[in-house]
Amino acid sequence: MTSEDKKKDDGMPDFSDVQSGASSTAPAASVYETYEVKAGDSLSKIAKRVYGKGASWQKIFDANKDILKDPNKIFPGQKLKIPK
Amino acid sequence: MMKKTLVGLALSPVLLLGTVGCKKDAPPPPPVATAAPPATTLPAPIAVSTVTLGNAIGADKKVAVPAETFTAKDTIYASVETTGVGQARLRALWSFVKGDKTAKVDETTIELNAVAPTVNEFHVSKPSGWPAGDYRVEIFLGDAATPAATKAFKVG
């Protein structure tokens, strides 16, 4: 099945395997992806998808301590910073 | 005698001041020359000046060959140049557009502290191949609800 065949319920293509990045000539610039939590997600699942290692969940938790108090409590619709 | 002298000495400053104070015809003192206050120019806030798309960038993070059409296996770069100085947040929102529907492809943010004009690059790739169609990337500055720049492109 090609990616074009793999469509979501709304008839739009699936872009879940998109890889992204960014950089700047400005010194000490920080880069992060914005990820919207979906039902069934956990920080380790997101870390596995983004970094290839579920054990890297702490990196995501540390970047979102302003909105996350407990790493086991994330909710669909929350927008998390995923450091690059 | 001594008493008179003391009184005279005690009064003399008063008389002197009185004399000075009564000189109504004296010309006003010349204006003191003061240096003009230094011109204070506030640094210009960060603004997006140019957005260029391409499938490769150089070491300077600029696109050498601008493009608006890409192949399914391309990595797509958006090179974003800014002017001004200060702290800023640049956000690139990549979307697939089909009729009046849009699907979010990716959203990446750069937080920077610019001391001079900057060049920033955002890139996306899709190992399984980009679906053919219309896309766009919108560049937002800070918390602005409307993009500072928008570029449309095609795959296929």
gemmi code that builds the backbone of each chain (N, CA, C; Angstrom):
import gemmi

chains = {
    "A": [
        ("MET", (0.848, -1.198, 0.000), (0.000, 0.000, 0.000), (0.885, 1.250, 0.000)),
        ("THR", (0.679, 2.141, -0.929), (1.484, 3.370, -0.971), (0.906, 4.370, 0.022)),
        ("SER", (1.683, 5.392, 0.278), (1.192, 6.391, 1.230), (-0.045, 7.091, 0.697)),
        ("GLU", (-0.130, 7.127, -0.632), (-1.296, 7.806, -1.211), (-2.565, 6.982, -0.991)),
        ("ASP", (-2.360, 5.637, -0.954), (-3.520, 4.777, -0.728), (-3.955, 4.834, 0.731)),
        ("LYS", (-2.947, 5.042, 1.598), (-3.229, 5.025, 3.030), (-3.842, 6.360, 3.437)),
        ("LYS", (-5.149, 6.377, 3.484), (-5.821, 7.634, 3.803), (-6.551, 7.512, 5.121)),
        ("LYS", (-6.711, 8.629, 5.759), (-7.426, 8.640, 7.018), (-8.922, 8.683, 6.722)),
        ("ASP", (-9.700, 8.614, 7.785), (-11.159, 8.584, 7.624), (-11.690, 9.792, 6.873)),
        ("ASP", (-11.013, 10.914, 7.008), (-11.505, 12.124, 6.348), (-11.084, 12.188, 4.876)),
        ("GLY", (-10.502, 11.102, 4.370), (-10.106, 11.068, 2.967), (-8.800, 11.771, 2.683)),
        ("MET", (-8.158, 12.270, 3.721), (-6.878, 12.957, 3.547), (-5.742, 11.966, 3.776)),
        ("PRO", (-4.600, 12.168, 3.123), (-3.471, 11.254, 3.302), (-2.970, 11.241, 4.743)),
        ("ASP", (-2.243, 10.182, 5.062), (-1.663, 10.047, 6.395), (-0.239, 10.626, 6.382)),
        ("PHE", (0.009, 11.552, 7.258), (1.344, 12.182, 7.300), (2.083, 11.833, 8.600)),
        ("SER", (1.699, 10.727, 9.235), (2.296, 10.411, 10.531), (3.778, 10.031, 10.439)),
        ("ASP", (4.243, 9.653, 9.244), (5.656, 9.289, 9.142), (6.537, 10.448, 8.656)),
        ("VAL", (5.990, 11.637, 8.634), (6.781, 12.795, 8.176), (7.903, 13.075, 9.177)),
        ("GLN", (9.072, 13.294, 8.639), (10.212, 13.664, 9.482), (10.514, 15.140, 9.233)),
        ("SER", (10.878, 15.832, 10.299), (11.091, 17.273, 10.134), (12.265, 17.751, 10.975)),
        ("GLY", (12.679, 18.950, 10.692), (13.757, 19.550, 11.466), (13.869, 21.015, 11.124)),
        ("ALA", (14.775, 21.674, 11.786), (14.986, 23.105, 11.544), (16.311, 23.509, 12.167)),
        ("SER", (16.844, 24.601, 11.713), (18.068, 25.153, 12.307), (18.132, 26.634, 11.954)),
        ("SER", (19.045, 27.326, 12.627), (19.116, 28.772, 12.466), (20.560, 29.243, 12.516)),
        ("THR", (20.820, 30.360, 11.887), (22.145, 30.970, 12.023), (22.244, 31.757, 13.334)),
        ("ALA", (21.110, 31.969, 13.998), (21.130, 32.683, 15.283), (21.783, 31.787, 16.332)),
        ("PRO", (22.624, 32.373, 17.191), (23.278, 31.540, 18.207), (22.276, 31.011, 19.226)),
        ("ALA", (22.516, 29.801, 19.676), (21.722, 29.171, 20.752), (20.229, 29.114, 20.455)),
        ("ALA", (19.876, 28.919, 19.204), (18.454, 28.782, 18.874), (17.997, 27.387, 19.277)),
        ("SER", (16.774, 27.288, 19.791), (16.258, 25.957, 20.132), (15.127, 25.607, 19.177)),
        ("VAL", (15.044, 24.328, 18.883), (14.073, 23.859, 17.883), (13.189, 22.788, 18.510)),
        ("TYR", (11.901, 22.916, 18.286), (11.007, 21.847, 18.740), (9.828, 21.685, 17.790)),
        ("GLU", (9.325, 20.444, 17.785), (8.139, 20.131, 16.990), (6.937, 20.248, 17.917)),
        ("THR", (5.812, 20.644, 17.379), (4.596, 20.675, 18.186), (3.810, 19.408, 17.894)),
        ("TYR", (3.482, 18.666, 18.925), (2.746, 17.417, 18.754), (1.448, 17.487, 19.532)),
        ("GLU", (0.352, 17.146, 18.867), (-0.939, 17.141, 19.549), (-1.247, 15.727, 20.015)),
        ("VAL", (-1.441, 15.607, 21.310), (-1.670, 14.287, 21.917), (-2.974, 13.684, 21.389)),
        ("LYS", (-2.867, 12.383, 21.053), (-4.058, 11.656, 20.581), (-4.458, 10.612, 21.623)),
        ("ALA", (-5.675, 10.133, 21.511), (-6.147, 9.114, 22.452), (-5.213, 7.907, 22.385)),
        ("GLY", (-4.830, 7.385, 23.523), (-3.962, 6.211, 23.574), (-2.482, 6.534, 23.621)),
        ("ASP", (-2.129, 7.808, 23.483), (-0.716, 8.208, 23.537), (-0.174, 8.153, 24.957)),
        ("SER", (1.103, 7.935, 25.057), (1.827, 8.114, 26.322), (3.140, 8.786, 25.947)),
        ("LEU", (3.812, 9.345, 26.937), (5.083, 10.019, 26.616), (6.075, 9.031, 26.016)),
        ("SER", (6.077, 7.790, 26.524), (7.039, 6.822, 25.976), (6.676, 6.428, 24.548)),
        ("LYS", (5.382, 6.363, 24.232), (4.975, 6.053, 22.849), (5.405, 7.174, 21.908)),
        ("ILE", (5.217, 8.405, 22.369), (5.606, 9.557, 21.541), (7.130, 9.570, 21.364)),
        ("ALA", (7.838, 9.295, 22.471), (9.311, 9.272, 22.404), (9.792, 8.191, 21.451)),
        ("LYS", (9.117, 7.056, 21.465), (9.488, 5.944, 20.568), (9.316, 6.383, 19.107)),
        ("ARG", (8.212, 7.073, 18.848), (7.945, 7.507, 17.476), (8.939, 8.577, 17.031)),
        ("VAL", (9.225, 9.511, 17.935), (10.056, 10.655, 17.548), (11.552, 10.336, 17.612)),
        ("TYR", (11.965, 9.701, 18.704), (13.406, 9.470, 18.920), (13.826, 8.026, 18.658)),
        ("GLY", (12.834, 7.135, 18.474), (13.173, 5.724, 18.272), (13.401, 4.982, 19.577)),
        ("LYS", (13.278, 5.698, 20.710), (13.484, 5.056, 22.018), (12.434, 5.563, 22.996)),
        ("GLY", (11.640, 4.639, 23.516), (10.618, 5.028, 24.493), (11.228, 5.595, 25.758)),
        ("ALA", (12.470, 5.165, 26.051), (13.133, 5.612, 27.278), (13.458, 7.104, 27.244)),
        ("SER", (13.333, 7.717, 26.085), (13.640, 9.157, 25.981), (12.449, 10.035, 26.375)),
        ("TRP", (11.413, 9.419, 27.002), (10.221, 10.194, 27.369), (10.558, 11.360, 28.291)),
        ("GLN", (11.619, 11.181, 29.111), (11.970, 12.217, 30.090), (12.297, 13.546, 29.393)),
        ("LYS", (12.902, 13.428, 28.206), (13.267, 14.622, 27.439), (12.001, 15.441, 27.092)),
        ("ILE", (10.955, 14.716, 26.725), (9.684, 15.388, 26.384), (9.043, 15.964, 27.658)),
        ("PHE", (9.089, 15.173, 28.730), (8.510, 15.649, 29.997), (9.206, 16.923, 30.465)),
        ("ASP", (10.541, 16.914, 30.400), (11.309, 18.081, 30.851), (10.975, 19.335, 30.038)),
        ("ALA", (10.705, 19.147, 28.752), (10.409, 20.300, 27.883), (8.995, 20.838, 28.087)),
        ("ASN", (8.176, 20.055, 28.820), (6.765, 20.458, 28.964), (6.338, 20.572, 30.424)),
        ("LYS", (7.297, 20.820, 31.294), (6.969, 20.888, 32.730), (6.035, 22.042, 33.061)),
        ("ASP", (5.921, 22.997, 32.130), (4.986, 24.106, 32.378), (3.534, 23.646, 32.261)),
        ("ILE", (3.302, 22.557, 31.515), (1.912, 22.097, 31.393), (1.711, 20.675, 31.936)),
        ("LEU", (2.802, 19.939, 32.144), (2.675, 18.576, 32.666), (3.205, 18.512, 34.095)),
        ("LYS", (2.388, 18.008, 34.984), (2.840, 17.829, 36.366), (3.196, 16.362, 36.611)),
        ("ASP", (2.529, 15.476, 35.885), (2.737, 14.040, 36.070), (2.969, 13.438, 34.681)),
        ("PRO", (4.095, 12.729, 34.495), (4.366, 12.178, 33.158), (3.362, 11.130, 32.711)),
        ("ASN", (2.605, 10.599, 33.659), (1.612, 9.576, 33.289), (0.256, 10.180, 32.947)),
        ("LYS", (0.157, 11.487, 33.043), (-1.137, 12.126, 32.770), (-1.008, 13.109, 31.624)),
        ("ILE", (-1.309, 12.622, 30.441), (-1.410, 13.514, 29.281), (-2.782, 13.290, 28.677)),
        ("PHE", (-3.278, 14.288, 27.995), (-4.660, 14.228, 27.543), (-4.765, 14.550, 26.049)),
        ("PRO", (-5.690, 13.870, 25.349), (-5.884, 14.180, 23.918), (-6.129, 15.677, 23.722)),
        ("GLY", (-5.478, 16.223, 22.737), (-5.639, 17.650, 22.436), (-4.539, 18.510, 23.018)),
        ("GLN", (-3.816, 17.986, 24.017), (-2.698, 18.762, 24.571), (-1.622, 18.927, 23.506)),
        ("LYS", (-1.033, 20.101, 23.466), (0.046, 20.341, 22.503), (1.372, 20.309, 23.235)),
        ("LEU", (2.189, 19.350, 22.881), (3.476, 19.166, 23.544), (4.613, 19.651, 22.667)),
        ("LYS", (5.628, 20.192, 23.333), (6.863, 20.554, 22.624), (7.732, 19.300, 22.562)),
        ("ILE", (8.148, 18.955, 21.388), (9.031, 17.804, 21.219), (10.401, 18.352, 20.814)),
        ("PRO", (11.349, 18.422, 21.755), (12.668, 18.986, 21.402), (13.338, 18.188, 20.300)),
        ("LYS", (14.011, 18.892, 19.415), (14.729, 18.231, 18.300), (16.180, 18.025, 18.689)),
    ],
    "B": [
        ("MET", (33.213, 99.007, 70.011), (33.883, 98.986, 68.717), (33.864, 97.598, 68.135)),
        ("MET", (34.253, 96.679, 68.981), (34.230, 95.286, 68.580), (32.822, 94.844, 68.222)),
        ("LYS", (31.848, 95.319, 68.998), (30.464, 94.943, 68.788), (29.985, 95.451, 67.426)),
        ("LYS", (30.351, 96.668, 67.063), (29.942, 97.253, 65.778), (30.527, 96.472, 64.615)),
        ("THR", (31.758, 96.089, 64.783), (32.416, 95.349, 63.703), (31.720, 94.026, 63.445)),
        ("LEU", (31.390, 93.349, 64.547), (30.712, 92.056, 64.395), (29.369, 92.216, 63.703)),
        ("VAL", (28.657, 93.234, 64.099), (27.353, 93.472, 63.462), (27.537, 93.758, 61.983)),
        ("GLY", (28.547, 94.568, 61.704), (28.808, 94.905, 60.288), (29.143, 93.685, 59.483)),
        ("LEU", (29.950, 92.814, 60.054), (30.321, 91.589, 59.332), (29.117, 90.695, 59.125)),
        ("ALA", (28.298, 90.659, 60.150), (27.119, 89.802, 60.066), (26.150, 90.322, 59.024)),
        ("LEU", (26.079, 91.602, 58.840), (25.112, 92.171, 57.890), (25.612, 92.169, 56.457)),
        ("SER", (26.917, 92.227, 56.328), (27.440, 92.405, 54.973), (26.983, 91.345, 53.962)),
        ("PRO", (26.903, 90.082, 54.287), (26.412, 89.122, 53.267), (24.995, 89.422, 52.847)),
        ("VAL", (24.201, 89.822, 53.798), (22.805, 90.152, 53.483), (22.758, 91.316, 52.510)),
        ("LEU", (23.553, 92.331, 52.790), (23.571, 93.492, 51.910), (24.058, 93.105, 50.515)),
        ("LEU", (25.055, 92.284, 50.526), (25.621, 91.867, 49.244), (24.572, 91.132, 48.414)),
        ("LEU", (23.887, 90.213, 49.091), (22.844, 89.461, 48.384), (21.741, 90.382, 47.909)),
        ("GLY", (21.385, 91.299, 48.793), (20.333, 92.252, 48.442), (20.731, 93.054, 47.216)),
        ("THR", (21.965, 93.451, 47.159), (22.452, 94.235, 46.028), (22.363, 93.438, 44.742)),
        ("VAL", (22.798, 92.207, 44.817), (22.771, 91.353, 43.610), (21.338, 91.126, 43.175)),
        ("GLY", (20.491, 90.873, 44.182), (19.089, 90.578, 43.872), (18.382, 91.767, 43.245)),
        ("CYS", (18.821, 92.960, 43.494), (18.139, 94.126, 42.980), (18.635, 94.591, 41.626)),
        ("LYS", (19.628, 93.905, 41.077), (20.149, 94.332, 39.778), (19.170, 93.930, 38.674)),
        ("LYS", (18.128, 94.673, 38.497), (17.092, 94.297, 37.538), (17.524, 94.539, 36.100)),
        ("ASP", (18.448, 95.459, 35.928), (18.855, 95.775, 34.557), (19.945, 94.861, 34.019)),
        ("ALA", (20.425, 93.979, 34.855), (21.513, 93.116, 34.402), (21.019, 92.202, 33.283)),
        ("PRO", (21.828, 92.024, 32.269), (21.395, 91.146, 31.164), (21.282, 89.714, 31.644)),
        ("PRO", (20.375, 88.971, 31.087), (20.230, 87.568, 31.505), (21.497, 86.801, 31.156)),
        ("PRO", (21.823, 85.848, 31.988), (23.037, 85.077, 31.693), (22.896, 84.376, 30.345)),
        ("PRO", (23.996, 84.272, 29.630), (23.912, 83.603, 28.321), (23.490, 82.158, 28.488)),
        ("PRO", (22.738, 81.681, 27.562), (22.298, 80.272, 27.676), (23.504, 79.342, 27.691)),
        ("VAL", (23.392, 78.389, 28.556), (24.487, 77.422, 28.654), (24.398, 76.493, 27.451)),
        ("ALA", (25.494, 76.389, 26.774), (25.512, 75.504, 25.608), (25.445, 74.056, 26.074)),
        ("THR", (24.448, 73.354, 25.604), (24.348, 71.933, 25.965), (24.400, 71.106, 24.690)),
        ("ALA", (25.000, 69.986, 24.831), (25.093, 69.085, 23.672), (23.713, 68.527, 23.366)),
        ("ALA", (23.417, 68.342, 22.113), (22.136, 67.767, 21.710), (22.040, 66.353, 22.284)),
        ("PRO", (20.840, 65.983, 22.783), (20.723, 64.633, 23.332), (21.024, 63.599, 22.244)),
        ("PRO", (21.682, 62.518, 22.634), (22.003, 61.508, 21.621), (20.736, 60.921, 21.024)),
        ("ALA", (20.759, 60.679, 19.744), (19.592, 60.103, 19.078), (19.408, 58.672, 19.577)),
        ("THR", (18.234, 58.377, 20.131), (17.986, 57.021, 20.616), (17.137, 56.292, 19.585)),
        ("THR", (17.754, 55.346, 18.918), (17.037, 54.568, 17.919), (16.760, 53.187, 18.488)),
        ("LEU", (15.491, 52.884, 18.641), (15.147, 51.565, 19.157), (15.458, 50.523, 18.090)),
        ("PRO", (15.999, 49.375, 18.508), (16.280, 48.344, 17.506), (14.984, 47.845, 16.880)),
        ("ALA", (15.043, 47.577, 15.597), (13.847, 47.102, 14.897), (13.497, 45.703, 15.388)),
        ("PRO", (12.218, 45.453, 15.634), (11.838, 44.104, 16.051), (12.020, 43.122, 14.895)),
        ("ILE", (12.046, 41.862, 15.237), (12.261, 40.832, 14.209), (11.073, 40.782, 13.249)),
        ("ALA", (11.391, 40.687, 11.973), (10.364, 40.554, 10.938), (10.856, 39.543, 9.913)),
        ("VAL", (9.908, 38.849, 9.315), (10.251, 37.890, 8.264), (10.406, 38.666, 6.966)),
        ("SER", (11.562, 38.514, 6.331), (11.789, 39.268, 5.098), (11.597, 38.408, 3.851)),
        ("THR", (12.071, 37.180, 3.882), (12.009, 36.338, 2.690), (11.772, 34.881, 3.070)),
        ("VAL", (10.957, 34.196, 2.297), (10.802, 32.744, 2.447), (11.034, 32.133, 1.068)),
        ("THR", (11.968, 31.185, 0.990), (12.293, 30.540, -0.283), (12.234, 29.034, -0.112)),
        ("LEU", (11.605, 28.357, -1.059), (11.504, 26.894, -1.006), (12.488, 26.260, -1.971)),
        ("GLY", (12.951, 25.081, -1.625), (13.849, 24.339, -2.509), (14.066, 22.950, -1.969)),
        ("ASN", (14.802, 22.112, -2.707), (15.049, 20.745, -2.221), (16.471, 20.570, -1.679)),
        ("ALA", (17.169, 21.680, -1.482), (18.496, 21.620, -0.865), (18.848, 23.011, -0.358)),
        ("ILE", (19.701, 23.037, 0.666), (20.196, 24.326, 1.168), (21.715, 24.258, 1.277)),
        ("GLY", (22.324, 25.426, 1.335), (23.773, 25.498, 1.509), (24.132, 25.645, 2.978)),
        ("ALA", (25.424, 25.795, 3.231), (25.893, 25.953, 4.613), (25.337, 27.224, 5.245)),
        ("ASP", (24.960, 28.178, 4.386), (24.391, 29.428, 4.899), (22.884, 29.314, 5.160)),
        ("LYS", (22.355, 28.107, 4.985), (20.942, 27.785, 5.207), (20.019, 28.433, 4.170)),
        ("LYS", (20.603, 28.902, 3.085), (19.795, 29.491, 2.016), (19.585, 28.471, 0.903)),
        ("VAL", (18.440, 28.577, 0.246), (18.146, 27.722, -0.897), (18.874, 28.288, -2.109)),
        ("ALA", (19.646, 27.424, -2.767), (20.398, 27.892, -3.937), (19.512, 27.925, -5.181)),
        ("VAL", (18.660, 26.914, -5.309), (17.792, 26.829, -6.491), (16.328, 26.807, -6.023)),
        ("PRO", (15.667, 27.955, -6.065), (14.274, 27.986, -5.609), (13.378, 27.081, -6.447)),
        ("ALA", (12.405, 26.461, -5.792), (11.477, 25.573, -6.501), (10.097, 25.672, -5.872)),
        ("GLU", (9.095, 25.366, -6.686), (7.725, 25.342, -6.168), (7.043, 24.018, -6.492)),
        ("THR", (7.778, 23.132, -7.177), (7.270, 21.799, -7.476), (8.328, 20.787, -7.058)),
        ("PHE", (7.872, 19.722, -6.385), (8.812, 18.748, -5.832), (8.392, 17.344, -6.224)),
        ("THR", (9.332, 16.403, -6.058), (9.014, 15.001, -6.322), (8.653, 14.321, -4.998)),
        ("ALA", (8.085, 13.126, -5.116), (7.593, 12.420, -3.921), (8.691, 12.127, -2.913)),
        ("LYS", (9.923, 11.989, -3.361), (11.008, 11.607, -2.442), (11.860, 12.800, -1.990)),
        ("ASP", (11.484, 14.002, -2.385), (12.270, 15.179, -2.014), (12.172, 15.504, -0.521)),
        ("THR", (13.275, 16.021, 0.013), (13.193, 16.748, 1.277), (12.910, 18.189, 0.881)),
        ("ILE", (11.910, 18.764, 1.496), (11.492, 20.120, 1.113), (11.963, 21.101, 2.191)),
        ("TYR", (12.691, 22.092, 1.740), (13.253, 23.093, 2.653), (12.533, 24.431, 2.479)),
        ("ALA", (12.318, 25.111, 3.584), (11.859, 26.501, 3.553), (12.932, 27.322, 4.257)),
        ("SER", (13.587, 28.172, 3.517), (14.606, 29.037, 4.098), (13.947, 30.373, 4.441)),
        ("VAL", (14.023, 30.745, 5.707), (13.309, 31.937, 6.195), (14.320, 32.965, 6.695)),
        ("GLU", (14.354, 34.097, 6.038), (15.294, 35.143, 6.454), (14.554, 36.181, 7.291)),
        ("THR", (15.228, 36.640, 8.340), (14.615, 37.665, 9.191), (15.517, 38.892, 9.273)),
        ("THR", (14.868, 40.003, 9.565), (15.590, 41.240, 9.863), (15.255, 41.625, 11.302)),
        ("GLY", (16.001, 42.582, 11.843), (15.729, 43.030, 13.205), (16.464, 42.180, 14.223)),
        ("VAL", (16.342, 42.589, 15.484), (17.031, 41.866, 16.552), (16.070, 41.617, 17.710)),
        ("GLY", (16.459, 40.669, 18.560), (15.652, 40.366, 19.736), (15.237, 38.911, 19.764)),
        ("GLN", (14.435, 38.610, 20.788), (13.959, 37.234, 20.918), (12.730, 37.048, 20.057)),
        ("ALA", (12.630, 35.892, 19.451), (11.470, 35.630, 18.599), (11.216, 34.138, 18.512)),
        ("ARG", (10.011, 33.828, 18.117), (9.622, 32.437, 17.892), (9.086, 32.340, 16.468)),
        ("LEU", (9.762, 31.519, 15.668), (9.344, 31.303, 14.282), (8.714, 29.921, 14.207)),
        ("ARG", (7.509, 29.849, 13.659), (6.824, 28.551, 13.579), (6.462, 28.282, 12.131)),
        ("ALA", (6.819, 27.083, 11.674), (6.465, 26.692, 10.304), (5.354, 25.658, 10.374)),
        ("LEU", (4.248, 25.956, 9.738), (3.119, 25.025, 9.697), (2.972, 24.536, 8.263)),
        ("TRP", (3.255, 23.252, 8.065), (3.178, 22.639, 6.728), (1.824, 21.956, 6.599)),
        ("SER", (1.131, 22.189, 5.484), (-0.201, 21.608, 5.302), (-0.375, 21.051, 3.901)),
        ("PHE", (-1.220, 20.018, 3.828), (-1.651, 19.462, 2.545), (-3.021, 20.074, 2.269)),
        ("VAL", (-3.236, 20.513, 1.056), (-4.480, 21.210, 0.731), (-5.218, 20.450, -0.370)),
        ("LYS", (-6.463, 20.110, -0.071), (-7.278, 19.409, -1.071), (-8.650, 20.065, -1.088)),
        ("GLY", (-8.899, 20.868, -2.110), (-10.155, 21.621, -2.153), (-10.197, 22.583, -0.984)),
        ("ASP", (-11.265, 22.489, -0.215), (-11.341, 23.386, 0.949), (-10.890, 22.697, 2.237)),
        ("LYS", (-10.332, 21.478, 2.082), (-9.844, 20.752, 3.265), (-8.332, 20.903, 3.380)),
        ("THR", (-7.856, 20.915, 4.601), (-6.404, 20.910, 4.808), (-6.066, 19.845, 5.852)),
        ("ALA", (-4.897, 19.240, 5.682), (-4.396, 18.281, 6.678), (-3.031, 18.772, 7.133)),
        ("LYS", (-2.843, 18.774, 8.445), (-1.548, 19.215, 8.966), (-0.485, 18.165, 8.655)),
        ("VAL", (0.601, 18.628, 8.094), (1.720, 17.752, 7.762), (2.756, 17.789, 8.890)),
        ("ASP", (3.069, 18.976, 9.343), (4.082, 19.121, 10.394), (4.034, 20.546, 10.937)),
        ("GLU", (4.501, 20.685, 12.168), (4.581, 22.013, 12.786), (5.861, 22.060, 13.615)),
        ("THR", (6.781, 22.887, 13.225), (8.071, 22.984, 13.933), (8.351, 24.442, 14.285)),
        ("THR", (8.945, 24.636, 15.449), (9.196, 25.993, 15.950), (10.685, 26.189, 16.241)),
        ("ILE", (11.174, 27.357, 15.924), (12.526, 27.757, 16.317), (12.390, 28.938, 17.268)),
        ("GLU", (13.007, 28.835, 18.450), (13.078, 29.981, 19.360), (14.485, 30.537, 19.251)),
        ("LEU", (14.582, 31.806, 18.956), (15.904, 32.373, 18.718), (16.047, 33.752, 19.361)),
        ("ASN", (17.299, 34.115, 19.549), (17.620, 35.457, 20.054), (18.560, 36.073, 19.018)),
        ("ALA", (17.986, 36.876, 18.153), (18.757, 37.405, 17.027), (19.506, 38.665, 17.424)),
        ("VAL", (20.768, 38.704, 17.070), (21.568, 39.921, 17.289), (21.880, 40.582, 15.947)),
        ("ALA", (21.403, 39.950, 14.895), (21.629, 40.441, 13.529), (20.604, 39.718, 12.643)),
        ("PRO", (20.520, 40.083, 11.383), (19.627, 39.318, 10.489), (19.980, 37.829, 10.545)),
        ("THR", (18.953, 36.993, 10.482), (19.194, 35.543, 10.564), (18.651, 34.828, 9.339)),
        ("VAL", (19.190, 33.646, 9.123), (18.632, 32.740, 8.108), (18.270, 31.463, 8.852)),
        ("ASN", (17.056, 31.026, 8.670), (16.554, 29.852, 9.361), (16.018, 28.875, 8.331)),
        ("GLU", (16.182, 27.583, 8.588), (15.625, 26.621, 7.649), (14.728, 25.624, 8.367)),
        ("PHE", (13.617, 25.337, 7.740), (12.715, 24.282, 8.196), (12.685, 23.247, 7.075)),
        ("HIS", (12.649, 21.986, 7.433), (12.572, 20.972, 6.377), (11.651, 19.824, 6.771)),
        ("VAL", (11.070, 19.209, 5.768), (10.212, 18.038, 5.972), (10.547, 16.998, 4.913)),
        ("SER", (10.429, 15.740, 5.305), (10.593, 14.651, 4.344), (9.611, 13.551, 4.730)),
        ("LYS", (9.340, 12.682, 3.772), (8.388, 11.593, 4.040), (8.957, 10.334, 3.390)),
        ("PRO", (9.543, 9.449, 4.207), (10.209, 8.272, 3.637), (9.310, 7.458, 2.701)),
        ("SER", (8.028, 7.406, 2.987), (7.135, 6.612, 2.132), (6.692, 7.382, 0.889)),
        ("GLY", (7.116, 8.616, 0.760), (6.789, 9.418, -0.423), (5.654, 10.387, -0.184)),
        ("TRP", (5.811, 11.571, -0.711), (4.762, 12.594, -0.570), (3.598, 12.279, -1.498)),
        ("PRO", (2.388, 12.288, -0.995), (1.235, 12.185, -1.896), (1.229, 13.372, -2.863)),
        ("ALA", (0.873, 13.106, -4.119), (0.817, 14.205, -5.088), (-0.283, 15.180, -4.677)),
        ("GLY", (-0.071, 16.435, -4.964), (-1.111, 17.415, -4.651), (-0.541, 18.759, -4.272)),
        ("ASP", (-1.416, 19.555, -3.704), (-1.050, 20.929, -3.322), (-0.732, 21.018, -1.831)),
        ("TYR", (0.280, 21.776, -1.553), (0.729, 21.968, -0.170), (0.972, 23.453, 0.073)),
        ("ARG", (1.164, 23.788, 1.345), (1.616, 25.149, 1.658), (2.382, 25.118, 2.977)),
        ("VAL", (3.251, 26.081, 3.115), (3.916, 26.280, 4.402), (3.653, 27.719, 4.833)),
        ("GLU", (3.210, 27.847, 6.075), (2.939, 29.180, 6.642), (3.959, 29.437, 7.747)),
        ("ILE", (4.530, 30.627, 7.730), (5.515, 31.011, 8.743), (4.874, 32.033, 9.674)),
        ("PHE", (4.810, 31.656, 10.954), (4.221, 32.536, 11.962), (5.327, 33.110, 12.840)),
        ("LEU", (5.126, 34.328, 13.236), (6.084, 35.011, 14.116), (5.410, 35.218, 15.473)),
        ("GLY", (6.005, 34.665, 16.529), (5.425, 34.816, 17.861), (4.058, 34.163, 17.944)),
        ("ASP", (3.139, 34.847, 18.630), (1.806, 34.285, 18.822), (0.807, 34.791, 17.778)),
        ("ALA", (1.314, 35.392, 16.729), (0.413, 35.959, 15.710), (-0.516, 34.882, 15.152)),
        ("ALA", (-1.765, 35.256, 14.958), (-2.745, 34.310, 14.432), (-2.663, 34.209, 12.907)),
        ("THR", (-2.159, 35.251, 12.303), (-2.023, 35.223, 10.837), (-0.542, 35.078, 10.485)),
        ("PRO", (-0.292, 34.298, 9.442), (1.118, 34.055, 9.096), (1.828, 35.302, 8.588)),
        ("ALA", (3.120, 35.364, 8.886), (3.950, 36.458, 8.377), (4.257, 36.232, 6.903)),
        ("ALA", (4.221, 34.972, 6.498), (4.484, 34.637, 5.089), (3.856, 33.268, 4.796)),
        ("THR", (3.429, 33.095, 3.566), (2.852, 31.817, 3.129), (3.426, 31.474, 1.767)),
        ("LYS", (3.815, 30.214, 1.608), (4.310, 29.752, 0.289), (3.543, 28.494, -0.084)),
        ("ALA", (3.027, 28.473, -1.291), (2.329, 27.284, -1.789), (3.288, 26.500, -2.676)),
        ("PHE", (3.146, 25.175, -2.689), (3.966, 24.356, -3.572), (3.215, 23.091, -3.940)),
        ("LYS", (3.754, 22.395, -4.913), (3.104, 21.184, -5.402), (4.050, 20.000, -5.319)),
        ("VAL", (3.471, 18.828, -5.180), (4.245, 17.591, -5.307), (3.585, 16.790, -6.429)),
        ("GLY", (4.419, 16.284, -7.331), (3.886, 15.443, -8.396), (4.139, 15.996, -9.774)),
    ],
}
model = gemmi.Model(1)
for chain_id, residues in chains.items():
    chain = gemmi.Chain(chain_id)
    for i, (resn, *xyz) in enumerate(residues, 1):
        res = gemmi.Residue()
        res.name, res.seqid = resn, gemmi.SeqId(i, " ")
        for name, pos in zip(("N", "CA", "C"), xyz):
            atom = gemmi.Atom()
            atom.name, atom.element = name, gemmi.Element(name[0])
            atom.pos, atom.b_iso = gemmi.Position(*pos), 0.0
            res.add_atom(atom)
        chain.add_residue(res)
    model.add_chain(chain)
structure = gemmi.Structure()
structure.add_model(model)
structure.setup_entities()
